[in-house]
């Protein structure tokens, strides 16, 4: 393993460069717990963050592994696009790396469950099922029109809800009202993360079709997918105002609506041409502005 698993290979397989986003999800989760329930258990939050961080690495390795195994296009995609073929990596070795990271993520997870209880275990198990079967199995989630929704809800809502639960465990009871409020507060991130996932699948649409992955972009077509991306981008950017009006979010989060013109302008190249290499990164950069600003503005309104 040491001969092929260099840092550049690990960096690409795990997509560790996306890890800072995990921190922002927890920043929002902690702020929600403080703003609405007035308590934060920092040790529980730290254990949850480490678990999610390692688990995210495992999922990314697993995605590359199973995408390579399931690829119908064995020439262009398997050998030229997927890192296993492009970097000539040992398939069994990559599989063992994924399993090793999944097991490693269990260690802080087990400690966290021992400090909390069955609800955190249930949320963690749900996350494991989604993460593993996103690409594993005969009918993986990423080959269905539900993948954009599942990913958006898992990353932009389930993680924050779990953070609220572990932050307040033993001090405040979890109620359906808290779950509903957390969902509304996470809805801006969920909608914009959905647009990012749909943009990714729209750019990959022809490649996905060759590999028999029929995502929502397949059914909507290029033009339909772009219209939905634009609609959800607007809805996600404006929704913080709804939360402010409902008095469930600090007034400072309302400033995120000012990001909409910049995000729209930044995504214009993708609206015109849906290309993974040339224009997709414009959507990532534009959405990242919101992913950072919204949690930080929530924190500012909560603590300052």
Phi and psi in degrees as GROMACS dihedral restraints (atoms count N, CA, C in turn):
[ dihedral_restraints ]
;  ai    aj    ak    al  type     phi  dphi    fc
    3     4     5     6     1   -65.0    20    10
    4     5     6     7     1   -25.7    20    10
    6     7     8     9     1   -73.8    20    10
    7     8     9    10     1   -31.0    20    10
    9    10    11    12     1  -107.7    20    10
   10    11    12    13     1   -24.0    20    10
   12    13    14    15     1   -88.8    20    10
   13    14    15    16     1    76.2    20    10
   15    16    17    18     1   -86.9    20    10
   16    17    18    19     1   169.9    20    10
   18    19    20    21     1   -59.9    20    10
   19    20    21    22     1   -44.8    20    10
   21    22    23    24     1   -58.9    20    10
   22    23    24    25     1   -37.6    20    10
   24    25    26    27     1   -68.1    20    10
   25    26    27    28     1   -46.0    20    10
   27    28    29    30     1   -60.2    20    10
   28    29    30    31     1   -42.0    20    10
   30    31    32    33     1   -58.7    20    10
   31    32    33    34     1   -43.6    20    10
   33    34    35    36     1   -77.4    20    10
   34    35    36    37     1   -41.9    20    10
   36    37    38    39     1   -65.0    20    10
   37    38    39    40     1   -41.8    20    10
   39    40    41    42     1   -87.5    20    10
   40    41    42    43     1   -15.4    20    10
   42    43    44    45     1    51.9    20    10
   43    44    45    46     1    44.6    20    10
   45    46    47    48     1   -63.3    20    10
   46    47    48    49     1   -17.6    20    10
   48    49    50    51     1   -65.9    20    10
   49    50    51    52     1   -14.8    20    10
   51    52    53    54     1   -88.8    20    10
   52    53    54    55     1    -3.4    20    10
   54    55    56    57     1   -58.0    20    10
   55    56    57    58     1   -36.4    20    10
   57    58    59    60     1   -55.0    20    10
   58    59    60    61     1   -28.2    20    10
   60    61    62    63     1   -63.5    20    10
   61    62    63    64     1   -35.0    20    10
   63    64    65    66     1   -58.4    20    10
   64    65    66    67     1   -36.6    20    10
   66    67    68    69     1   -63.4    20    10
   67    68    69    70     1   -40.3    20    10
   69    70    71    72     1   -66.4    20    10
   70    71    72    73     1   -34.5    20    10
   72    73    74    75     1   -62.5    20    10
   73    74    75    76     1   -39.1    20    10
   75    76    77    78     1   -74.8    20    10
   76    77    78    79     1   -32.5    20    10
   78    79    80    81     1   -58.5    20    10
   79    80    81    82     1   -44.2    20    10
   81    82    83    84     1   -68.4    20    10
   82    83    84    85     1   -43.7    20    10
   84    85    86    87     1   -59.1    20    10
   85    86    87    88     1   -44.0    20    10
   87    88    89    90     1   -64.8    20    10
   88    89    90    91     1   -41.7    20    10
   90    91    92    93     1   -65.0    20    10
   91    92    93    94     1   -38.1    20    10
   93    94    95    96     1   -63.1    20    10
   94    95    96    97     1   -44.4    20    10
   96    97    98    99     1   -60.8    20    10
   97    98    99   100     1   -42.6    20    10
   99   100   101   102     1   -69.9    20    10
  100   101   102   103     1   -43.6    20    10
  102   103   104   105     1   -66.9    20    10
  103   104   105   106     1   -40.4    20    10
  105   106   107   108     1   -98.6    20    10
  106   107   108   109     1   -29.5    20    10
  108   109   110   111     1  -119.9    20    10
  109   110   111   112     1   -12.3    20    10
  111   112   113   114     1    75.0    20    10
  112   113   114   115     1    13.7    20    10
  114   115   116   117     1  -139.8    20    10
  115   116   117   118     1   149.3    20    10
  117   118   119   120     1  -144.3    20    10
  118   119   120   121     1   124.1    20    10
  120   121   122   123     1   -96.4    20    10
  121   122   123   124     1   101.8    20    10
  123   124   125   126     1   -68.9    20    10
  124   125   126   127     1   -32.3    20    10
  126   127   128   129     1   -65.6    20    10
  127   128   129   130     1   -45.1    20    10
  129   130   131   132     1   -61.2    20    10
  130   131   132   133     1   -41.5    20    10
  132   133   134   135     1   -63.6    20    10
  133   134   135   136     1   -41.8    20    10
  135   136   137   138     1   -62.5    20    10
  136   137   138   139     1   -43.5    20    10
  138   139   140   141     1   -63.4    20    10
  139   140   141   142     1   -40.0    20    10
  141   142   143   144     1   -66.1    20    10
  142   143   144   145     1   -40.5    20    10
  144   145   146   147     1   -63.1    20    10
  145   146   147   148     1   -45.1    20    10
  147   148   149   150     1   -63.1    20    10
  148   149   150   151     1   -41.0    20    10
  150   151   152   153     1   -61.0    20    10
  151   152   153   154     1   -49.3    20    10
  153   154   155   156     1   -65.0    20    10
  154   155   156   157     1   -38.4    20    10
  156   157   158   159     1   -60.3    20    10
  157   158   159   160     1   -50.7    20    10
  159   160   161   162     1   -68.1    20    10
  160   161   162   163     1   -40.2    20    10
  162   163   164   165     1   -62.2    20    10
  163   164   165   166     1   -38.4    20    10
  165   166   167   168     1   -62.3    20    10
  166   167   168   169     1   -40.4    20    10
  168   169   170   171     1   -62.1    20    10
  169   170   171   172     1   -43.6    20    10
  171   172   173   174     1   -61.9    20    10
  172   173   174   175     1   -43.2    20    10
  174   175   176   177     1   -62.4    20    10
  175   176   177   178     1   -42.2    20    10
  177   178   179   180     1   -64.7    20    10
  178   179   180   181     1   -41.4    20    10
  180   181   182   183     1   -63.6    20    10
  181   182   183   184     1   -44.6    20    10
  183   184   185   186     1   -61.7    20    10
  184   185   186   187     1   -39.8    20    10
  186   187   188   189     1   -60.6    20    10
  187   188   189   190     1   -46.5    20    10
  189   190   191   192     1   -63.4    20    10
  190   191   192   193     1   -39.1    20    10
  192   193   194   195     1   -64.1    20    10
  193   194   195   196     1   -52.5    20    10
  195   196   197   198     1   -73.7    20    10
  196   197   198   199     1   -31.9    20    10
  198   199   200   201     1   -62.0    20    10
  199   200   201   202     1   -36.6    20    10
  201   202   203   204     1   -67.3    20    10
  202   203   204   205     1   -44.4    20    10
  204   205   206   207     1   -66.1    20    10
  205   206   207   208     1   -38.3    20    10
  207   208   209   210     1   -85.3    20    10
  208   209   210   211     1    -8.7    20    10
  210   211   212   213     1   -60.1    20    10
  211   212   213   214     1   126.0    20    10
  213   214   215   216     1   -83.0    20    10
  214   215   216   217     1   -31.1    20    10
  216   217   218   219     1   -86.4    20    10
  217   218   219   220     1    94.0    20    10
  219   220   221   222     1   -83.5    20    10
  220   221   222   223     1    -5.1    20    10
  222   223   224   225     1  -102.0    20    10
  223   224   225   226     1   -69.7    20    10
  225   226   227   228     1   -70.4    20    10
  226   227   228   229     1   -51.2    20    10
  228   229   230   231     1   -76.4    20    10
  229   230   231   232     1   -55.6    20    10
  231   232   233   234     1   -62.9    20    10
  232   233   234   235     1   -39.1    20    10
  234   235   236   237     1   -97.2    20    10
  235   236   237   238     1   -23.0    20    10
  237   238   239   240     1  -113.7    20    10
  238   239   240   241     1   -27.2    20    10
  240   241   242   243     1  -103.4    20    10
  241   242   243   244     1   -51.4    20    10
  243   244   245   246     1   -66.3    20    10
  244   245   246   247     1   134.0    20    10
  246   247   248   249     1   -61.9    20    10
  247   248   249   250     1   -25.9    20    10
  249   250   251   252     1   -63.8    20    10
  250   251   252   253     1   -44.1    20    10
  252   253   254   255     1   -78.8    20    10
  253   254   255   256     1   -41.9    20    10
  255   256   257   258     1   -64.7    20    10
  256   257   258   259     1   -36.0    20    10
  258   259   260   261     1   -99.7    20    10
  259   260   261   262     1     4.2    20    10
  261   262   263   264     1    54.8    20    10
  262   263   264   265     1    53.1    20    10
  264   265   266   267     1   -91.6    20    10
  265   266   267   268     1   149.5    20    10
  267   268   269   270     1   -70.9    20    10
  268   269   270   271     1   124.2    20    10
  270   271   272   273     1   -61.5    20    10
  271   272   273   274     1   -46.5    20    10
  273   274   275   276     1   -64.7    20    10
  274   275   276   277     1   -35.2    20    10
  276   277   278   279     1   -65.5    20    10
  277   278   279   280     1   -41.8    20    10
  279   280   281   282     1   -65.5    20    10
  280   281   282   283     1   -39.3    20    10
  282   283   284   285     1   -61.0    20    10
  283   284   285   286     1   -42.4    20    10
  285   286   287   288     1   -66.6    20    10
  286   287   288   289     1   -35.3    20    10
  288   289   290   291     1   -62.2    20    10
  289   290   291   292     1   -43.5    20    10
  291   292   293   294     1   -61.5    20    10
  292   293   294   295     1   -46.5    20    10
  294   295   296   297     1   -62.1    20    10
  295   296   297   298     1   -43.2    20    10
  297   298   299   300     1   -59.3    20    10
  298   299   300   301     1   -41.1    20    10
  300   301   302   303     1   -70.5    20    10
  301   302   303   304     1   -37.2    20    10
  303   304   305   306     1   -60.5    20    10
  304   305   306   307     1   -44.4    20    10
  306   307   308   309     1   -66.2    20    10
  307   308   309   310     1   -41.9    20    10
  309   310   311   312     1   -60.6    20    10
  310   311   312   313     1   -38.0    20    10
  312   313   314   315     1   -66.0    20    10
  313   314   315   316     1   -24.8    20    10
  315   316   317   318     1   -67.6    20    10
  316   317   318   319     1   -29.0    20    10
  318   319   320   321     1   -61.9    20    10
  319   320   321   322     1   -57.6    20    10
  321   322   323   324     1   -67.6    20    10
  322   323   324   325     1   -27.1    20    10
  324   325   326   327     1   -64.5    20    10
  325   326   327   328     1   -42.3    20    10
  327   328   329   330     1   -65.2    20    10
  328   329   330   331     1   -41.9    20    10
  330   331   332   333     1   -60.4    20    10
  331   332   333   334     1   -42.7    20    10
  333   334   335   336     1   -63.3    20    10
  334   335   336   337     1   -44.6    20    10
  336   337   338   339     1   -62.9    20    10
  337   338   339   340     1   -37.8    20    10
  339   340   341   342     1   -64.9    20    10
  340   341   342   343     1   -24.6    20    10
  342   343   344   345     1   -90.4    20    10
  343   344   345   346     1   -15.1    20    10
  345   346   347   348     1  -118.0    20    10
  346   347   348   349     1   -91.7    20    10
  348   349   350   351     1   165.5    20    10
  349   350   351   352     1  -161.6    20    10
  351   352   353   354     1   -65.4    20    10
  352   353   354   355     1   -31.8    20    10
  354   355   356   357     1   -65.6    20    10
  355   356   357   358     1   -42.3    20    10
  357   358   359   360     1   -66.6    20    10
  358   359   360   361     1   -37.3    20    10
  360   361   362   363     1   -60.9    20    10
  361   362   363   364     1   -42.7    20    10
  363   364   365   366     1   -64.8    20    10
  364   365   366   367     1   -44.6    20    10
  366   367   368   369     1   -64.1    20    10
  367   368   369   370     1   -39.8    20    10
  369   370   371   372     1   -65.9    20    10
  370   371   372   373     1   -41.5    20    10
  372   373   374   375     1   -63.2    20    10
  373   374   375   376     1   -40.1    20    10
  375   376   377   378     1   -62.1    20    10
  376   377   378   379     1   -42.4    20    10
  378   379   380   381     1   -62.6    20    10
  379   380   381   382     1   -40.7    20    10
  381   382   383   384     1   -63.6    20    10
  382   383   384   385     1   -43.8    20    10
  384   385   386   387     1   -61.2    20    10
  385   386   387   388     1   -46.9    20    10
  387   388   389   390     1   -64.1    20    10
  388   389   390   391     1   -45.7    20    10
  390   391   392   393     1   -63.2    20    10
  391   392   393   394     1   -42.6    20    10
  393   394   395   396     1   -72.6    20    10
  394   395   396   397     1   -46.2    20    10
  396   397   398   399     1   -87.7    20    10
  397   398   399   400     1     7.5    20    10
  399   400   401   402     1   -61.9    20    10
  400   401   402   403     1   -38.2    20    10
  402   403   404   405     1  -123.1    20    10
  403   404   405   406     1   -14.4    20    10
  405   406   407   408     1   -86.8    20    10
  406   407   408   409     1   163.6    20    10
  408   409   410   411     1    90.2    20    10
  409   410   411   412     1   167.7    20    10
  411   412   413   414     1   -69.3    20    10
  412   413   414   415     1   -23.4    20    10
  414   415   416   417     1  -133.4    20    10
  415   416   417   418     1    73.2    20    10
  417   418   419   420     1   -64.6    20    10
  418   419   420   421     1   153.6    20    10
  420   421   422   423     1   -59.8    20    10
  421   422   423   424     1   -35.7    20    10
  423   424   425   426     1   -73.6    20    10
  424   425   426   427     1     0.5    20    10
  426   427   428   429     1  -105.9    20    10
  427   428   429   430     1    12.5    20    10
  429   430   431   432     1  -122.0    20    10
  430   431   432   433     1   164.2    20    10
  432   433   434   435     1   -74.9    20    10
  433   434   435   436     1     2.7    20    10
  435   436   437   438     1   -97.2    20    10
  436   437   438   439     1    -5.2    20    10
  438   439   440   441     1   -64.1    20    10
  439   440   441   442     1   -39.1    20    10
  441   442   443   444     1   -61.8    20    10
  442   443   444   445     1   -43.5    20    10
  444   445   446   447     1   -68.1    20    10
  445   446   447   448     1   -44.7    20    10
  447   448   449   450     1   -61.4    20    10
  448   449   450   451     1   -44.9    20    10
  450   451   452   453     1   -65.3    20    10
  451   452   453   454     1   -45.7    20    10
  453   454   455   456     1   -61.4    20    10
  454   455   456   457     1   -45.5    20    10
  456   457   458   459     1   -67.4    20    10
  457   458   459   460     1   -38.2    20    10
  459   460   461   462     1   -66.0    20    10
  460   461   462   463     1   -46.0    20    10
  462   463   464   465     1   -84.6    20    10
  463   464   465   466     1   -40.2    20    10
  465   466   467   468     1   -97.2    20    10
  466   467   468   469     1    -2.2    20    10
  468   469   470   471     1  -132.8    20    10
  469   470   471   472     1   -51.3    20    10
  471   472   473   474     1   -61.2    20    10
  472   473   474   475     1   -40.9    20    10
  474   475   476   477     1   -63.3    20    10
  475   476   477   478     1   -45.3    20    10
  477   478   479   480     1   -66.1    20    10
  478   479   480   481     1   -39.4    20    10
  480   481   482   483     1   -62.3    20    10
  481   482   483   484     1   -42.7    20    10
  483   484   485   486     1   -62.2    20    10
  484   485   486   487     1   -39.0    20    10
  486   487   488   489     1   -62.7    20    10
  487   488   489   490     1   -41.7    20    10
  489   490   491   492     1   -62.6    20    10
  490   491   492   493     1   -43.0    20    10
  492   493   494   495     1   -62.3    20    10
  493   494   495   496     1   -48.9    20    10
  495   496   497   498     1   -71.8    20    10
  496   497   498   499     1   -27.3    20    10
  498   499   500   501     1   -68.2    20    10
  499   500   501   502     1   -33.2    20    10
  501   502   503   504     1  -111.1    20    10
  502   503   504   505     1     3.0    20    10
  504   505   506   507     1   -58.8    20    10
  505   506   507   508     1   131.9    20    10
  507   508   509   510     1    81.1    20    10
  508   509   510   511     1    -7.9    20    10
  510   511   512   513     1  -117.4    20    10
  511   512   513   514     1   -34.9    20    10
  513   514   515   516     1  -136.7    20    10
  514   515   516   517     1   135.0    20    10
  516   517   518   519     1   -73.4    20    10
  517   518   519   520     1   144.5    20    10
  519   520   521   522     1   -81.9    20    10
  520   521   522   523     1   124.6    20    10
  522   523   524   525     1  -117.4    20    10
  523   524   525   526     1   163.4    20    10
  525   526   527   528     1   -63.8    20    10
  526   527   528   529     1   -29.7    20    10
  528   529   530   531     1   -62.1    20    10
  529   530   531   532     1   -42.8    20    10
  531   532   533   534     1   -63.9    20    10
  532   533   534   535     1   -41.2    20    10
  534   535   536   537     1   -62.1    20    10
  535   536   537   538     1   -45.2    20    10
  537   538   539   540     1   -64.3    20    10
  538   539   540   541     1   -42.9    20    10
  540   541   542   543     1   -64.5    20    10
  541   542   543   544     1   -42.4    20    10
  543   544   545   546     1   -60.4    20    10
  544   545   546   547     1   -40.7    20    10
  546   547   548   549     1   -61.6    20    10
  547   548   549   550     1   -46.0    20    10
  549   550   551   552     1   -63.7    20    10
  550   551   552   553     1   -38.6    20    10
  552   553   554   555     1   -70.3    20    10
  553   554   555   556     1   -29.2    20    10
  555   556   557   558     1   -88.8    20    10
  556   557   558   559     1   -10.0    20    10
  558   559   560   561     1   -58.7    20    10
  559   560   561   562     1   -40.1    20    10
  561   562   563   564     1   -57.4    20    10
  562   563   564   565     1   -45.5    20    10
  564   565   566   567     1   -65.1    20    10
  565   566   567   568     1   -39.2    20    10
  567   568   569   570     1   -63.3    20    10
  568   569   570   571     1   -45.7    20    10
  570   571   572   573     1   -64.5    20    10
  571   572   573   574     1   -42.4    20    10
  573   574   575   576     1   -75.0    20    10
  574   575   576   577     1   -33.9    20    10
  576   577   578   579     1   -65.9    20    10
  577   578   579   580     1   -35.5    20    10
  579   580   581   582     1   -59.5    20    10
  580   581   582   583     1   -43.5    20    10
  582   583   584   585     1   -62.5    20    10
  583   584   585   586     1   -37.3    20    10
  585   586   587   588     1   -66.9    20    10
  586   587   588   589     1   -43.0    20    10
  588   589   590   591     1   -66.0    20    10
  589   590   591   592     1   -40.9    20    10
  591   592   593   594     1   -67.3    20    10
  592   593   594   595     1   -37.4    20    10
  594   595   596   597     1   -62.8    20    10
  595   596   597   598     1   -41.3    20    10
  597   598   599   600     1   -60.6    20    10
  598   599   600   601     1   -46.6    20    10
  600   601   602   603     1   -72.5    20    10
  601   602   603   604     1   -26.7    20    10
  603   604   605   606     1   -69.5    20    10
  604   605   606   607     1   -42.1    20    10
  606   607   608   609     1   -65.7    20    10
  607   608   609   610     1   -30.7    20    10
  609   610   611   612     1   -94.2    20    10
  610   611   612   613     1     8.5    20    10
  612   613   614   615     1   -54.4    20    10
  613   614   615   616     1   -50.0    20    10
  615   616   617   618     1   -66.3    20    10
  616   617   618   619     1   -40.3    20    10
  618   619   620   621     1   -64.4    20    10
  619   620   621   622     1   -41.7    20    10
  621   622   623   624     1   -63.5    20    10
  622   623   624   625     1   -39.6    20    10
  624   625   626   627     1   -62.6    20    10
  625   626   627   628     1   -41.3    20    10
  627   628   629   630     1   -63.6    20    10
  628   629   630   631     1   -29.0    20    10
  630   631   632   633     1   -99.5    20    10
  631   632   633   634     1    14.5    20    10
  633   634   635   636     1    58.4    20    10
  634   635   636   637     1    40.9    20    10
  636   637   638   639     1  -109.3    20    10
  637   638   639   640     1   111.8    20    10
  639   640   641   642     1  -107.8    20    10
  640   641   642   643     1    83.9    20    10
  642   643   644   645     1   -83.0    20    10
  643   644   645   646     1  -179.2    20    10
  645   646   647   648     1   -59.3    20    10
  646   647   648   649     1   -34.6    20    10
  648   649   650   651     1   -60.4    20    10
  649   650   651   652     1   -32.5    20    10
  651   652   653   654     1   -62.8    20    10
  652   653   654   655     1   -43.5    20    10
  654   655   656   657     1   -78.6    20    10
  655   656   657   658     1   -32.0    20    10
  657   658   659   660     1   -80.9    20    10
  658   659   660   661     1   -27.7    20    10
  660   661   662   663     1    80.4    20    10
  661   662   663   664     1   167.1    20    10
  663   664   665   666     1   -59.8    20    10
  664   665   666   667     1   -49.8    20    10
  666   667   668   669     1   -66.3    20    10
  667   668   669   670     1   -42.7    20    10
  669   670   671   672     1   -64.9    20    10
  670   671   672   673     1   -39.3    20    10
  672   673   674   675     1   -64.9    20    10
  673   674   675   676     1   -41.5    20    10
  675   676   677   678     1   -64.2    20    10
  676   677   678   679     1   -40.7    20    10
  678   679   680   681     1   -62.5    20    10
  679   680   681   682     1   -40.7    20    10
  681   682   683   684     1   -68.5    20    10
  682   683   684   685     1   -38.8    20    10
  684   685   686   687     1   -58.6    20    10
  685   686   687   688     1   -46.5    20    10
  687   688   689   690     1   -63.6    20    10
  688   689   690   691     1   -42.0    20    10
  690   691   692   693     1   -63.7    20    10
  691   692   693   694     1   -46.5    20    10
  693   694   695   696     1   -70.9    20    10
  694   695   696   697     1   -30.1    20    10
  696   697   698   699     1   -62.6    20    10
  697   698   699   700     1   -44.4    20    10
  699   700   701   702     1   -66.7    20    10
  700   701   702   703     1   -47.0    20    10
  702   703   704   705     1   -60.5    20    10
  703   704   705   706     1   -45.2    20    10
  705   706   707   708     1   -64.8    20    10
  706   707   708   709     1   -37.8    20    10
  708   709   710   711     1   -71.5    20    10
  709   710   711   712     1   -32.2    20    10
  711   712   713   714     1   -90.3    20    10
  712   713   714   715     1   -19.8    20    10
  714   715   716   717     1   -59.1    20    10
  715   716   717   718     1   -32.9    20    10
  717   718   719   720     1   -53.5    20    10
  718   719   720   721     1   -31.4    20    10
  720   721   722   723     1   -63.7    20    10
  721   722   723   724     1   -37.0    20    10
  723   724   725   726     1   -62.0    20    10
  724   725   726   727     1   -44.4    20    10
  726   727   728   729     1   -64.3    20    10
  727   728   729   730     1   -36.5    20    10
  729   730   731   732     1   -66.1    20    10
  730   731   732   733     1   -42.7    20    10
  732   733   734   735     1   -63.3    20    10
  733   734   735   736     1   -37.6    20    10
  735   736   737   738     1   -75.8    20    10
  736   737   738   739     1    -5.7    20    10
  738   739   740   741     1    62.6    20    10
  739   740   741   742     1    33.3    20    10
  741   742   743   744     1  -108.4    20    10
  742   743   744   745     1    -0.8    20    10
  744   745   746   747     1  -134.9    20    10
  745   746   747   748     1   150.3    20    10
  747   748   749   750     1   -60.4    20    10
  748   749   750   751     1   147.3    20    10
  750   751   752   753     1   -59.4    20    10
  751   752   753   754     1   -26.9    20    10
  753   754   755   756     1   -61.5    20    10
  754   755   756   757     1   -27.2    20    10
  756   757   758   759     1   -67.6    20    10
  757   758   759   760     1   -18.8    20    10
  759   760   761   762     1   -63.1    20    10
  760   761   762   763     1   -21.9    20    10
  762   763   764   765     1   -66.4    20    10
  763   764   765   766     1   -15.8    20    10
  765   766   767   768     1   -64.3    20    10
  766   767   768   769     1   -20.7    20    10
  768   769   770   771     1   -63.1    20    10
  769   770   771   772     1   -23.3    20    10
  771   772   773   774     1   -68.9    20    10
  772   773   774   775     1   -15.2    20    10
  774   775   776   777     1   -80.0    20    10
  775   776   777   778     1   -17.6    20    10
  777   778   779   780     1   -56.5    20    10
  778   779   780   781     1   -49.2    20    10
  780   781   782   783     1   -58.3    20    10
  781   782   783   784     1   -41.3    20    10
  783   784   785   786     1   -67.2    20    10
  784   785   786   787     1   -40.0    20    10
  786   787   788   789     1   -66.8    20    10
  787   788   789   790     1   -42.9    20    10
  789   790   791   792     1   -61.6    20    10
  790   791   792   793     1   -45.7    20    10
  792   793   794   795     1   -61.6    20    10
  793   794   795   796     1   -42.1    20    10
  795   796   797   798     1   -65.6    20    10
  796   797   798   799     1   -30.9    20    10
  798   799   800   801     1   -89.2    20    10
  799   800   801   802     1    -3.6    20    10
  801   802   803   804     1   -55.8    20    10
  802   803   804   805     1   -39.5    20    10
  804   805   806   807     1   -58.9    20    10
  805   806   807   808     1   -37.8    20    10
  807   808   809   810     1   -71.4    20    10
  808   809   810   811     1   -35.9    20    10
  810   811   812   813     1   -59.5    20    10
  811   812   813   814     1   -32.3    20    10
  813   814   815   816     1   -83.5    20    10
  814   815   816   817     1   -45.1    20    10
  816   817   818   819     1  -134.9    20    10
  817   818   819   820     1   120.1    20    10
  819   820   821   822     1   -93.9    20    10
  820   821   822   823     1    86.4    20    10
  822   823   824   825     1  -124.6    20    10
  823   824   825   826     1   129.0    20    10
  825   826   827   828     1   -64.9    20    10
  826   827   828   829     1   -39.2    20    10
  828   829   830   831     1   -83.7    20    10
  829   830   831   832     1   -35.3    20    10
  831   832   833   834     1   -96.2    20    10
  832   833   834   835     1   -36.7    20    10
  834   835   836   837     1  -125.8    20    10
  835   836   837   838     1   -16.2    20    10
  837   838   839   840     1   -61.6    20    10
  838   839   840   841     1   -37.7    20    10
  840   841   842   843     1   -62.4    20    10
  841   842   843   844     1   -21.0    20    10
  843   844   845   846     1   -65.7    20    10
  844   845   846   847     1   -33.1    20    10
  846   847   848   849     1   -72.0    20    10
  847   848   849   850     1   -38.2    20    10
  849   850   851   852     1   -63.7    20    10
  850   851   852   853     1   -47.6    20    10
  852   853   854   855     1   -63.8    20    10
  853   854   855   856     1   -41.6    20    10
  855   856   857   858     1   -67.8    20    10
  856   857   858   859     1   -44.5    20    10
  858   859   860   861     1   -66.5    20    10
  859   860   861   862     1   -34.2    20    10
  861   862   863   864     1   -62.1    20    10
  862   863   864   865     1   -31.6    20    10
  864   865   866   867     1   -58.3    20    10
  865   866   867   868     1   -44.8    20    10
  867   868   869   870     1   -70.0    20    10
  868   869   870   871     1   -42.2    20    10
  870   871   872   873     1   -59.7    20    10
  871   872   873   874     1   -29.5    20    10
  873   874   875   876     1   -88.1    20    10
  874   875   876   877     1   -45.4    20    10
  876   877   878   879     1   -67.2    20    10
  877   878   879   880     1   -42.9    20    10
  879   880   881   882     1   -62.4    20    10
  880   881   882   883     1   -51.1    20    10
  882   883   884   885     1   -61.0    20    10
  883   884   885   886     1   -39.9    20    10
  885   886   887   888     1   -66.9    20    10
  886   887   888   889     1   -37.5    20    10
  888   889   890   891     1   -69.0    20    10
  889   890   891   892     1   -33.1    20    10
  891   892   893   894     1   -66.2    20    10
  892   893   894   895     1   -43.3    20    10
  894   895   896   897     1   -61.7    20    10
  895   896   897   898     1   -43.9    20    10
  897   898   899   900     1   -59.2    20    10
  898   899   900   901     1   -41.9    20    10
  900   901   902   903     1   -74.2    20    10
  901   902   903   904     1   -21.6    20    10
  903   904   905   906     1   -84.6    20    10
  904   905   906   907     1   -45.6    20    10
  906   907   908   909     1  -103.3    20    10
  907   908   909   910     1   -22.3    20    10
